[in-house]
Amino acid sequence: MSRADERLIELHSDDLAKYLEDDGRHCPICESVDLEWGSLEFEAGIVNQNVSCINCKVHWYDIYHLTDVTEMMVTSKEAGHVEQA
C-alpha cells in the first residue's frame, strides 16, 4: 500500500484516554494486542516511536516526553571530578 492509498483516521478522545491508561498495550482502533513497534526517534527531550497494528493495519506514533532523571553516579575515578549542585 502506498501513502496515496492511506487516509487519516480521527481518534476519539475516549479511545485516546483508554489507550494511554493502558500504557499503549492495545490498538486504539480495534483493541488488538498484536502490535509492532518501530525504532525510537530522539529529539530534544521527546521520543517518537512508530507503532503498527497487525490486525487492522493502522499505524501511528507514540510520543514520549522526558519527565525525570534517575540518580546520577560516576562509575570510575577516570571520569573526572563531578561537582554536585
C-alpha positions in Angstrom: 0.0 0.0 0.0 1.4 3.4 -0.9 1.0 6.6 1.0 -1.5 7.8 -1.6 -3.8 4.9 -0.5 -3.7 5.9 3.1 -6.2 8.2 4.9 -6.2 9.9 8.2 -8.4 8.5 11.0 -9.5 10.8 13.8 -9.1 9.2 17.2 -12.0 9.9 19.6 -10.8 11.4 22.9 -12.3 8.5 24.9 -10.3 6.0 22.8 -7.2 8.0 23.3 -7.7 8.1 27.1 -8.3 4.4 27.2 -5.1 3.8 25.1 -3.0 6.0 27.4 -4.5 4.4 30.6 -3.5 1.0 29.3 0.1 2.3 28.6 -0.3 1.7 24.8 -0.6 -2.1 25.0 -3.5 -2.3 22.6 -4.6 -0.8 19.3 -6.7 2.3 19.9 -8.9 1.4 16.9 -9.6 -2.4 17.1 -8.1 -3.1 20.6 -5.9 -5.9 19.3 -2.7 -6.5 21.3 -0.9 -7.7 18.2 1.2 -4.6 17.8 4.6 -4.0 16.2 6.9 -1.2 17.4 9.5 0.5 15.2 12.7 2.2 16.2 12.9 5.2 18.6 13.5 8.7 17.1 15.0 11.1 19.6 14.7 14.9 19.5 15.3 17.4 22.4 13.5 15.6 25.3 10.9 14.0 23.1 11.0 10.4 21.7 8.7 9.2 18.9 8.0 5.6 18.1 6.1 4.3 15.1 3.5 1.7 16.2 1.5 -0.6 13.8 -1.4 -2.8 14.4 -1.0 -6.2 12.7 -4.8 -6.8 12.9 -6.3 -3.7 11.4 -3.2 -2.3 9.6 -3.5 1.2 11.3 -0.2 2.9 12.3 0.6 5.9 14.5 3.4 7.5 16.5 3.6 7.1 20.3 5.2 10.3 21.8 7.3 10.1 25.0 8.4 13.2 26.9 11.3 13.4 29.3 9.8 13.8 32.8 12.6 12.9 35.2 16.2 11.7 35.7 17.4 9.0 37.9 20.2 9.5 40.4 23.4 10.1 38.6 26.6 8.3 39.5 30.3 8.4 38.3 31.5 4.8 37.7 35.2 5.3 37.8 37.9 7.7 39.1 39.0 8.4 35.5 35.5 10.0 34.8 36.9 13.2 36.4 35.7 15.5 39.2 31.9 15.9 39.3 30.5 18.8 41.3 27.2 18.4 43.0 24.6 21.2 42.7 
